[in-house]
Amino acid sequence: MGKEDSNSTTFETQAPTTLNNLLRILRASQLEKPILLEGSPGVGKTSVVTALASLGRHKLCRINLSDQTDIIDLFGSDFPLEGGQAGEFIWKDAAFLIAMQRGDWVLLDEMNLAPQSILEGLNAVLDHRGTVFIPELGRSFTRHPTFRLFAAQNPVQQGGGRKGLPKSFVNRFTKVYLDELDPTDLLMIMQRQNTALPEQIASNIIKFNQLIHIDTTVTKAWGSRGSPWEFNLRDIMRWLALFSGSTNLETSPQDPVEYISEIYLQRFRSSEDQEMVRRKVPEVFSTPIRTTRAHLLMTPQHTQIGHSLITCKPAVGRSMYNPPIIQTHLNALEVAVRSRENDSAETAVRALRV
């Protein structure tokens, strides 16, 4: 939560569906009302707002909401005064209130996960008053003329505790629905991200991702345990990052099948579902997926788990520690380490779920 430097973000706008989504938001921006974006995960809701902020040279503050978010997370609270006396407090503005006064842009992500207290607290900001009253301070704060509010949410049917927003609240927004990316869009994005990537490999990656998505999300033929699932551009970009950033520990670094276990297989919680992933591989690729368990090799300098490598800190004044590791957890640990190397915390968490 907090301020982002929009100029540091790159965004691919030439894909047909992406360009169409961008134009929809630009048309909605002609009105003074805040904008509510709705679309499936991975469609680019956050990215397109980030791109617009960058193009307009606006500072963007992204706040991720959940059912645990409190109104003080948006507006601020009293905090103990650093260096002050015991029981001495001082008010500190939160990210939303700061952005509102400075005239920055704010993106409230996962809007339909927010509790009722958040919706009620935002009402005065969204209507003609455009103010926030802080009882603790006994004063009101008025939004800056250039302040712009965006909200983003996944469809209610996506699950995960999402709920329909009150109609009176939604009416305060201009609602924009973003279309899903099709294979043509995904291929263009992949080729622009990695110009050296052969088109056939890129097409196969997209096709495999689509097969898993259809089976687990559309037809729901398998994968009920741990659902709902989403396989989209995020998974394709993780695959591309692994393929492009080989550690030279892989058996065949230029074979995309090498990374299926890390991106797809280890996310499923039952052996039956993992077997279904293995059965899908021959439908797209000519090489089989690895079925052997990841190996563990530990030295004072490094720890290798399958294709993943951890550099160890020097052991000062103590002998090398060999932690007890259950062999059946090695594949999941391998995925977690690789995800850490590629800054994908979400994949790491999924891999370590039992």
Secondary structure, DSSP 8 states (H G I E B T S, - for coil): -EEE-GGG------SHHHHHHHHHHHHHTTSSS-EEEE--TTS-HHHHHHHHHHHTT--EEEEE--TT--HHHHHEEEEE-TT--TT-EEEEE-HHHHHHHHT-EEEEESGGGS-HHHHHHHHHHHSTT-EEEETTTTEEEE--TT-EEEEEE--GGG-TT-----HHHHTTSEEEE-----HHHHHHHHHHH-TTS-HHHHHHHHHHHHHHHIIIIIS--S--TT-----SHHHHHHHHHHHHS--S-SSSTT-GGGGHHHHTGGG-SSHHHHHHHHHHGGGT-SS----S---EEE-SSEEEETTEEEE-----SS--------GGGHHHHHHHHHHHHTT-HHHHHHHH--
